[in-house]
Amino acid sequence: MIVLAGALGGALWGGMLARRRGGARADIAQYAAAFAIAGAILGLFATIAVERML
């Protein structure tokens, strides 16, 4: 669940960042995809950390 939240949050953050910088639709999509991947990876590490602590 943390992975999905990280991916969604990253996609939203990347899309808003690209839009704020005046990017075209392709730029917005690329930023959203890249940030979603980064957010999912961070969420994966967070999930592993939480599971190890419990």
N, C-alpha and C positions, 0 to 999 in steps of 0.2 A: 504494500500500500504506500509505503514511503517512496518507493521508486516511481510509482505513477504520479504522486503529488510533486515530486521533484521534476519529472518530465513536463508536466502541465505548467508548473510554475516557471520553469526555464523557457518553455515555448512562449508563454505570455510576456515574460521579461524581454526575451530576444525580439519578439515582434514589436513591442512598444519602443524598444531602443532603436530599431531600424526605422520605424515610422518617425520617431523624433528627429532622427538624423536626415530625414527627407528621402528615404530609399523608395525604390519602385517595388512593385508587388513581388518580383523575383528576389529582391534583396531582403524584403520582410520575411519571405518564406525560408530563405537560406539562414537568416539569423535565428528564426524560430526553430528550425530543425537543429541547428548546431547547439543552441542553448538547451533545447530539450534533451539532446544526447548527453550534454554535460550535466544537466540536472538529474537525469536518470542514473548516471554513474555515481554522482554524489549521494543520491538516494540509496543506491545499492550498498555503498560503503556504510552509510548510516544504518541500514537494515542489518548488515553483518555485525556492526558494533553493538547494536541493541540486542541481537540474538546472543552474542557472546557474553554480554553482561547478565542476561537472565539465565 
